[in-house]
């Protein structure tokens, strides 16, 4: 006997609404006599007899604006439109593990569709801030630079900020393969088609895929599907979190999610306000981000990659995301050009919860290494031209002496797994050695002409 109906049932509108296409404007179709709510799924019948799915995105005068989930070919004036479903839901379950699905939640890896018995609202349910437990346990990502100097906690939300071609996808693949999370949910939004198979087979590998769910919406798909892929990935992550698991949610990239929403907003008649982005983009971003986090049942630790246009860290999406996240990891093109992989700029990155989840010994060690890296960065020009005299700055002397060991600690091969305990011990050991040199006046530092 059913004792409680799902919450999304209350939001449902009875099917039976019909209308007809009045005109098409850009990517949208205007439908007359069709009072369906925003977000509803509708079907538009083509002249050939088949139909295409579309979503209600807004209203203009007495017309309802719908945006198709495919192209508008075959749609004519007067094409009939009917309401399919007003409450957007999807099926979820354990059968999704090890599968690649599209933005509609259907498996596209050539294997039979799994049996899924649970249904969830695609837009999630609100979690009260008072119901969120504090984040007090670390989560190993398998990336040395992050686990050692930017330790993140179970339920934390971080951004990976990078320009194009700096190794962002490789870094995310390493997380999916080596993380200690129970389940990994990876959303590939707006990627090139060939990159999906390459990521699954080369970066993630069979072992990583076995405990992962990959959601793919490539760049050639309609904007609605690219936006919907982010909601599908988050809904799947919420299902596993509510099942008591620690989930790692990786979204690549949230910038393409924002660009897709910009297409939708502009087509629906929104005014461009911030560098061409309509207000709806900056309304949807916090709603999406806030769905991740920790609850009394489990946790979603989320990494959102942000594609920084022209390496400008203050462009609108990047600036908005920094204010929403619990830290950010910055990938440096300068480090990538030097062959330093992963190209994580530790000084430009921060984990706002590291002091809550890392032990005091590791925190002190991380501060020592950061101070030495900062000394090298501030005096890079002097060192490169040989203008610095050894003994003028004790901290810089030690930084130069230990430069190679610090950089070796922060670099990692793609096929080099590591654990949080291993990298924490290595960071503490290296910092102790640096502290001993600082205390002794850096007498053990080699001649700068050889160190540089």
Backbone torsions as a table, in degrees:
resi	resn	phi	psi	omega
1	UNK	NA	135.8	179.2
2	UNK	-82.7	118.5	-177.6
3	UNK	-97.8	-24.9	-177.5
4	UNK	-145.5	126.7	178.5
5	UNK	-82.2	145.6	175.8
6	UNK	-57.8	150.9	-176.0
7	UNK	-61.7	-31.4	-175.7
8	UNK	-69.4	-16.1	178.3
9	UNK	-63.9	-35.9	-179.8
10	UNK	-63.9	-24.4	-176.9
11	UNK	-91.2	-4.1	-174.3
12	UNK	-76.3	147.0	173.6
13	UNK	-111.7	135.6	-178.6
14	UNK	-59.2	136.2	177.1
15	UNK	-68.5	161.2	-178.7
16	UNK	127.3	-14.5	175.9
17	UNK	-67.6	135.7	177.6
18	UNK	-136.5	157.6	177.0
19	UNK	-159.3	-168.9	-179.6
20	UNK	-144.4	148.9	-179.2
21	UNK	-69.7	127.5	178.9
22	UNK	-95.7	-42.6	178.7
23	UNK	-164.4	164.7	173.7
24	UNK	-116.8	137.5	178.5
25	UNK	-131.7	108.7	-178.6
26	UNK	62.3	-119.4	-177.8
27	UNK	-93.7	-0.3	-175.7
28	UNK	-114.5	160.8	173.9
29	UNK	-121.5	136.0	177.6
30	UNK	-94.4	127.4	-176.2
31	UNK	-114.4	132.1	179.7
32	UNK	-92.8	147.9	175.1
33	UNK	56.1	51.8	-174.7
34	UNK	-144.5	79.0	-176.5
35	UNK	-81.3	54.7	177.4
36	UNK	-84.5	147.0	-178.8
37	UNK	-72.2	156.1	177.3
38	UNK	-60.2	136.5	-179.3
39	UNK	95.5	-7.7	-179.2
40	UNK	-69.4	151.5	174.9
41	UNK	-97.3	128.5	-178.9
42	UNK	-127.4	166.9	177.0
43	UNK	-123.4	129.8	177.1
44	UNK	-109.1	124.7	-177.6
45	UNK	-84.5	127.7	177.5
46	UNK	-79.1	166.5	178.6
47	UNK	-66.7	-27.1	-179.3
48	UNK	-73.9	-12.4	178.1
49	UNK	111.8	-27.5	176.9
50	UNK	-82.7	176.0	-177.2
51	UNK	-131.6	159.0	177.0
52	UNK	-121.2	150.8	178.5
53	UNK	-85.9	148.3	178.0
54	UNK	-147.3	166.0	-179.5
55	UNK	-126.2	140.2	176.5
56	UNK	-73.9	123.5	-176.3
57	UNK	-115.6	-7.8	179.5
58	UNK	166.7	-172.7	-178.4
59	UNK	-136.0	150.3	175.6
60	UNK	-143.7	116.8	-173.1
61	UNK	57.0	-120.9	179.9
62	UNK	-104.0	16.6	-177.7
63	UNK	-107.5	146.0	175.3
64	UNK	-100.6	126.2	-178.3
65	UNK	-93.1	125.9	177.4
66	UNK	-122.8	144.8	177.7
67	UNK	-117.4	123.9	-175.8
68	UNK	-72.9	153.4	175.8
69	UNK	-88.2	8.0	172.5
70	UNK	-147.6	-163.6	-178.9
71	UNK	-80.3	166.1	-176.8
72	UNK	-90.1	8.1	-178.6
73	UNK	-58.4	133.1	178.5
74	UNK	92.0	-5.3	178.2
75	UNK	-88.5	133.7	179.9
76	UNK	-128.4	169.2	174.7
77	UNK	-61.6	130.1	-179.5
78	UNK	93.2	-1.5	178.3
79	UNK	-59.5	130.9	-177.9
80	UNK	-69.2	144.0	179.6
81	UNK	-127.4	135.4	177.9
82	UNK	-133.9	150.1	178.3
83	UNK	-77.0	129.0	178.0
84	UNK	-98.3	-49.8	-176.6
85	UNK	-159.9	132.1	179.6
86	UNK	-95.8	-27.6	177.6
87	UNK	-97.0	112.0	-175.8
88	UNK	-80.1	111.7	-179.1
89	UNK	-128.9	168.7	176.3
90	UNK	-148.9	156.3	178.3
91	UNK	-88.4	138.5	-179.9
92	UNK	-136.2	162.4	178.8
93	UNK	169.6	174.4	-179.5
94	UNK	-61.8	-23.5	-178.9
95	UNK	-65.3	-10.1	178.8
96	UNK	-79.5	-16.7	-179.4
97	UNK	-61.8	133.2	179.8
98	UNK	80.7	10.4	-175.5
99	UNK	-114.7	158.4	173.2
100	UNK	-112.2	123.3	-176.2
101	UNK	-122.6	162.0	178.0
102	UNK	-96.5	-173.1	-175.4
103	UNK	-71.8	-7.9	175.8
104	UNK	-99.1	2.8	179.6
105	UNK	83.0	12.4	179.5
106	UNK	-96.7	137.4	179.8
107	UNK	-71.1	133.6	-176.2
108	UNK	-123.1	21.1	-177.1
109	UNK	-94.6	11.2	176.6
110	UNK	85.2	-3.0	178.1
111	UNK	-97.2	163.8	-178.6
112	UNK	-59.6	149.7	177.9
113	UNK	-65.3	135.4	-178.3
114	UNK	-75.5	159.3	174.7
115	UNK	-85.2	113.9	-177.7
116	UNK	-119.5	124.3	-170.9
117	UNK	-106.8	-8.4	-178.6
118	UNK	-106.8	144.7	178.3
119	UNK	-123.9	133.8	-177.3
120	UNK	-127.5	150.4	171.6
121	UNK	-68.4	135.8	-176.4
122	UNK	-69.7	-20.7	-176.3
123	UNK	-102.5	10.2	172.3
124	UNK	70.7	-176.8	177.8
125	UNK	-127.3	149.2	-176.4
126	UNK	-72.0	134.3	175.0
127	UNK	-110.0	122.3	-179.1
128	UNK	-63.5	139.1	178.4
129	UNK	-56.5	-31.4	-179.1
130	UNK	-74.6	-11.6	179.6
131	UNK	-94.4	0.2	-179.6
132	UNK	-92.9	116.7	178.5
133	UNK	-67.6	157.4	176.5
134	UNK	-65.7	149.1	178.1
135	UNK	-87.3	111.9	-173.5
136	UNK	-136.2	10.5	179.2
137	UNK	-128.4	135.3	-179.1
138	UNK	-76.5	157.8	173.9
139	UNK	-125.9	124.2	178.5
140	UNK	-77.9	128.0	176.1
141	UNK	-94.0	-14.6	-176.1
142	UNK	85.2	2.0	178.4
143	UNK	-106.5	121.4	-171.5
144	UNK	-60.9	-45.5	-176.4
145	UNK	-64.2	-35.8	179.8
146	UNK	-75.5	-49.6	-177.8
147	UNK	-66.1	-31.8	-176.2
148	UNK	-82.6	-47.1	-173.9
149	UNK	-115.3	-8.6	-179.1
150	UNK	-135.3	45.0	-172.6
151	UNK	-54.1	131.5	179.0
152	UNK	-110.9	158.6	-177.3
153	UNK	-107.5	164.7	178.0
154	UNK	-69.3	113.4	-177.2
155	UNK	104.8	-0.2	179.1
156	UNK	-79.3	155.0	178.5
157	UNK	-122.7	121.3	-177.3
158	UNK	-127.7	157.9	176.3
159	UNK	-113.2	144.2	172.6
160	UNK	-108.9	106.3	-174.7
161	UNK	-97.6	126.5	-176.8
162	UNK	-161.7	152.2	168.9
163	UNK	-79.7	-174.1	-178.4
164	UNK	-79.6	143.5	173.4
165	UNK	74.7	29.5	-178.7
166	UNK	-109.0	-0.8	177.1
167	UNK	103.5	23.5	-177.9
168	UNK	-64.7	-47.0	-177.4
169	UNK	-66.2	-36.2	177.8
170	UNK	-64.0	-41.8	178.9
171	UNK	-62.6	-43.0	179.8
172	UNK	-66.5	-35.9	176.4
173	UNK	-64.3	-38.1	176.5
174	UNK	-62.5	-39.9	177.9
175	UNK	-62.4	-46.3	-179.3
176	UNK	-61.8	-32.0	-176.7
177	UNK	-83.8	-37.8	-169.3
178	UNK	-109.4	-5.6	-176.8
179	UNK	-64.1	154.5	176.0
180	UNK	-90.2	3.0	178.1
181	UNK	-63.4	152.0	-179.7
182	UNK	-69.0	-39.7	-177.3
183	UNK	-137.5	142.1	175.3
184	UNK	-117.5	128.8	176.4
185	UNK	-115.2	120.1	-173.8
186	UNK	-118.5	120.5	177.7
187	UNK	-105.8	121.7	177.8
188	UNK	-108.7	102.2	-172.4
189	UNK	-110.0	121.6	176.7
190	UNK	73.8	16.6	179.2
191	UNK	-79.0	162.6	173.0
192	UNK	-69.1	147.5	-175.0
193	UNK	-57.6	-40.5	-177.1
194	UNK	-67.7	-23.6	-175.9
195	UNK	-72.0	-22.7	-177.8
196	UNK	-65.8	-51.9	178.5
197	UNK	-63.6	-40.4	179.6
198	UNK	-62.0	-41.6	-179.7
199	UNK	-66.6	-45.1	-177.3
200	UNK	-65.0	-45.4	-173.2
201	UNK	-86.7	-34.1	-174.0
202	UNK	-99.8	-50.1	-176.6
203	UNK	-79.2	-45.4	-176.5
204	UNK	-82.6	-47.8	178.7
205	UNK	77.8	164.3	-178.2
206	UNK	-59.4	-40.2	-178.6
207	UNK	-65.7	-42.3	178.8
208	UNK	-68.8	-38.2	-178.5
209	UNK	-67.0	-31.5	-175.4
210	UNK	-59.1	-29.8	179.3
211	UNK	-116.1	28.5	-178.1
212	UNK	-128.4	161.0	168.6
213	UNK	-126.8	125.8	-178.9
214	UNK	-108.9	126.7	177.7
215	UNK	-111.7	124.0	-174.1
216	UNK	-121.3	128.9	171.6
217	UNK	-137.9	99.6	-171.9
218	UNK	-75.4	169.6	-171.8
219	UNK	-66.0	-21.9	-179.0
220	UNK	-84.2	-5.8	-179.3
221	UNK	-82.4	155.7	-178.7
222	UNK	-58.1	155.7	-177.9
223	UNK	-58.4	-36.5	-179.8
224	UNK	-60.8	-39.5	-179.6
225	UNK	-70.3	-34.7	178.4
226	UNK	-67.7	-37.5	174.6
227	UNK	-68.9	-42.8	-177.2
228	UNK	-64.7	-30.5	179.7
229	UNK	-60.5	-36.5	178.2
230	UNK	-66.0	-39.7	178.1
231	UNK	-68.9	-39.4	178.8
232	UNK	-62.1	-46.1	-179.8
233	UNK	-61.5	-43.4	-179.2
234	UNK	-67.6	-36.9	177.9
235	UNK	-64.3	-42.4	177.5
236	UNK	-63.3	-42.7	178.0
237	UNK	-62.4	-39.2	178.6
238	UNK	-64.8	-37.2	178.8
239	UNK	-60.8	-48.7	-179.0
240	UNK	-68.8	-34.8	176.5
241	UNK	-62.8	-44.6	-179.4
242	UNK	-70.8	-12.0	174.2
243	UNK	-85.9	3.0	177.1
244	UNK	95.4	14.4	-177.1
245	UNK	-102.7	156.1	170.0
246	UNK	-91.7	117.4	-172.4
247	UNK	-109.5	138.9	170.2
248	UNK	-105.2	115.6	178.2
249	UNK	-103.1	121.8	180.0
250	UNK	-118.9	123.2	-178.9
251	UNK	-122.0	119.5	-177.1
252	UNK	-129.1	100.1	4.0
253	UNK	-133.2	156.5	179.1
254	UNK	-72.1	-20.7	176.7
255	UNK	-65.6	-41.5	179.2
256	UNK	-71.7	-27.9	170.3
257	UNK	-60.9	-45.2	179.9
258	UNK	-66.4	-39.3	179.0
259	UNK	-65.5	-37.9	178.0
260	UNK	-65.9	-41.6	177.6
261	UNK	-66.2	-30.7	176.0
262	UNK	-63.1	-42.3	176.4
263	UNK	-58.1	-45.0	-177.9
264	UNK	-65.4	-46.9	-177.2
265	UNK	-62.6	-44.5	179.6
266	UNK	-66.3	-37.0	178.3
267	UNK	-67.0	-30.2	179.8
268	UNK	-83.3	-2.3	176.0
269	UNK	99.5	10.7	177.7
270	UNK	-70.5	145.5	176.9
271	UNK	-79.0	138.3	174.3
272	UNK	-74.0	126.2	-174.1
273	UNK	-113.6	-46.5	-175.7
274	UNK	-116.8	100.8	-179.1
275	UNK	50.5	42.0	177.4
276	UNK	87.9	-4.1	179.2
277	UNK	-90.2	130.7	176.4
278	UNK	-77.9	164.4	-177.4
279	UNK	-59.3	-29.8	-176.3
280	UNK	-61.3	-28.1	179.5
281	UNK	-61.4	-45.9	-175.7
282	UNK	-82.5	-6.5	170.6
283	UNK	-85.8	-39.2	-177.0
284	UNK	-76.8	-30.9	-177.5
285	UNK	-57.4	-52.3	179.5
286	UNK	-64.9	-32.8	177.8
287	UNK	-63.5	-38.3	178.8
288	UNK	-71.3	-46.2	-175.8
289	UNK	-65.9	-39.2	-175.7
290	UNK	-68.4	-14.5	178.3
291	UNK	-72.6	-22.7	175.2
292	UNK	-81.6	167.1	178.4
293	UNK	128.8	-170.4	-176.5
294	UNK	-105.2	141.1	172.6
295	UNK	-127.6	-177.8	179.6
296	UNK	-68.7	-15.8	-177.7
297	UNK	-94.2	-39.2	-176.5
298	UNK	-170.3	-159.6	-176.8
299	UNK	-146.1	151.1	169.6
300	UNK	-120.9	108.2	172.9
301	UNK	-91.8	119.8	-169.8
302	UNK	-115.5	136.1	170.9
303	UNK	-119.2	117.1	179.7
304	UNK	-109.0	118.3	177.8
305	UNK	-81.5	137.7	-179.2
306	UNK	-119.8	114.7	-179.4
307	UNK	-81.6	106.6	-173.6
308	UNK	-84.3	117.7	-177.3
309	UNK	-70.5	121.1	179.2
310	UNK	63.1	25.6	-177.9
311	UNK	56.6	26.5	179.1
312	UNK	-92.0	107.2	-175.9
313	UNK	-72.9	-8.5	-179.6
314	UNK	-105.7	13.1	176.7
315	UNK	-67.8	158.8	-164.8
316	UNK	-55.5	-47.6	-176.3
317	UNK	-66.2	-44.9	180.0
318	UNK	-62.3	-42.0	-179.1
319	UNK	-65.2	-40.7	178.6
320	UNK	-67.4	-39.7	-177.4
321	UNK	-67.5	-37.1	179.8
322	UNK	-59.6	-34.5	179.5
323	UNK	-77.3	-15.3	-177.3
324	UNK	-97.6	-21.0	-170.6
325	UNK	-97.3	167.2	179.5
326	UNK	-98.1	26.0	-179.9
327	UNK	146.9	167.3	179.4
328	UNK	-147.1	147.5	177.3
329	UNK	-115.1	120.1	-176.2
330	UNK	-102.1	125.3	175.4
331	UNK	-95.5	128.0	-173.1
332	UNK	-100.1	128.4	175.9
333	UNK	-67.1	-32.5	179.1
334	UNK	-63.7	-42.8	177.9
335	UNK	-67.5	-39.3	179.6
336	UNK	-62.8	-38.6	179.3
337	UNK	-67.4	-22.8	177.9
338	UNK	-89.3	1.2	-179.8
339	UNK	81.0	19.9	179.4
340	UNK	-92.0	105.6	-178.1
341	UNK	-125.2	140.9	-9.0
342	UNK	-66.5	146.3	-171.3
343	UNK	-82.4	54.9	-177.9
344	UNK	-85.4	119.9	175.2
345	UNK	-84.6	98.7	-175.0
346	UNK	-62.0	-37.5	-177.1
347	UNK	-68.4	-30.7	-179.7
348	UNK	-89.5	-1.3	-176.2
349	UNK	-110.7	158.3	179.3
350	UNK	-155.7	143.2	170.2
351	UNK	-115.3	111.8	-173.0
352	UNK	-71.3	-11.1	-178.5
353	UNK	-113.3	10.4	-178.3
354	UNK	-61.0	-38.4	-179.1
355	UNK	-67.3	-17.3	179.6
356	UNK	-89.7	-23.6	-171.8
357	UNK	-117.0	-18.5	179.4
358	UNK	-95.5	149.6	179.3
359	UNK	-72.1	155.1	-175.4
360	UNK	-56.2	-35.6	-179.0
361	UNK	-63.3	-43.4	178.9
362	UNK	-68.7	-35.5	178.2
363	UNK	-61.7	-45.6	179.0
364	UNK	-63.9	-41.2	-179.8
365	UNK	-63.8	-41.0	179.4
366	UNK	-63.0	-38.4	178.5
367	UNK	-64.9	-39.2	178.8
368	UNK	-62.4	-46.9	-178.9
369	UNK	-66.7	-35.9	176.6
370	UNK	-63.5	-40.6	178.7
371	UNK	-62.0	-39.6	179.8
372	UNK	-70.5	-40.0	176.9
373	UNK	-64.1	-38.0	178.0
374	UNK	-65.3	-38.6	178.3
375	UNK	-63.3	-41.4	177.5
376	UNK	-64.7	-40.9	-178.3
377	UNK	-67.5	-42.1	-177.7
378	UNK	-68.6	-27.9	-175.3
379	UNK	-112.5	20.8	-176.2
380	UNK	-60.2	-40.5	-179.1
381	UNK	-65.7	-42.7	179.2
382	UNK	-63.2	-41.5	-179.4
383	UNK	-67.7	-38.5	-175.6
384	UNK	-68.3	-29.6	-179.9
385	UNK	-100.5	1.8	177.9
386	UNK	73.8	25.8	-176.7
387	UNK	-90.4	-5.7	-178.9
388	UNK	-90.8	136.7	179.9
389	UNK	-101.3	125.2	-179.1
390	UNK	-59.4	136.7	-179.0
391	UNK	99.2	-11.1	179.9
392	UNK	-73.8	-31.0	-177.6
393	UNK	-141.2	112.3	-175.1
394	UNK	-62.0	-42.3	-179.1
395	UNK	-62.4	-42.4	-179.8
396	UNK	-67.8	-36.6	177.0
397	UNK	-58.2	-45.7	179.6
398	UNK	-68.4	-37.6	180.0
399	UNK	-62.0	-41.5	178.6
400	UNK	-67.8	-39.8	-179.5
401	UNK	-64.4	-36.7	-174.7
402	UNK	-102.7	8.3	-175.0
403	UNK	-54.9	-50.4	-176.2
404	UNK	-64.4	-38.3	-179.4
405	UNK	-69.4	-37.1	178.6
406	UNK	-66.5	-45.7	179.8
407	UNK	-65.2	-36.3	177.7
408	UNK	-64.4	-35.4	178.7
409	UNK	-66.3	-33.7	-174.8
410	UNK	-88.7	-10.7	178.8
411	UNK	-94.0	156.0	-175.1
412	UNK	-159.0	135.2	174.8
413	UNK	-78.0	154.4	-178.3
414	UNK	-60.2	-35.5	-177.4
415	UNK	-98.1	28.2	-177.6
416	UNK	-113.5	92.3	179.8
417	UNK	-73.3	154.7	176.8
418	UNK	-151.5	162.4	178.6
419	UNK	-117.4	163.6	180.0
420	UNK	-62.9	-38.2	-179.6
421	UNK	-65.9	-41.6	-179.4
422	UNK	-63.6	-48.4	-176.1
423	UNK	-72.4	-32.1	177.3
424	UNK	-64.3	-43.5	178.5
425	UNK	-65.3	-38.3	-179.7
426	UNK	-67.1	-39.3	178.7
427	UNK	-64.5	-45.2	-179.9
428	UNK	-63.4	-42.4	-178.8
429	UNK	-64.3	-43.7	-179.8
430	UNK	-67.9	-39.9	179.9
431	UNK	-65.3	-36.5	177.4
432	UNK	-63.4	-40.4	178.1
433	UNK	-64.3	-41.2	178.2
434	UNK	-65.6	-40.4	-179.8
435	UNK	-64.8	-36.5	177.2
436	UNK	-64.3	-39.9	177.2
437	UNK	-66.3	-39.8	177.9
438	UNK	-63.3	-40.4	-178.5
439	UNK	-69.4	-29.7	-178.3
440	UNK	-91.6	7.3	179.0
441	UNK	80.4	19.1	176.3
442	UNK	59.1	33.7	-179.8
443	UNK	-66.4	-23.4	-178.5
444	UNK	-84.0	-1.4	-177.3
445	UNK	-69.1	137.4	178.6
446	UNK	-73.6	169.2	177.5
447	UNK	-63.0	135.8	-174.5
448	UNK	-63.2	-30.4	-179.3
449	UNK	-63.1	-27.4	177.2
450	UNK	-89.9	-35.0	-175.7
451	UNK	-69.8	-29.9	-178.3
452	UNK	-91.2	NA	NA
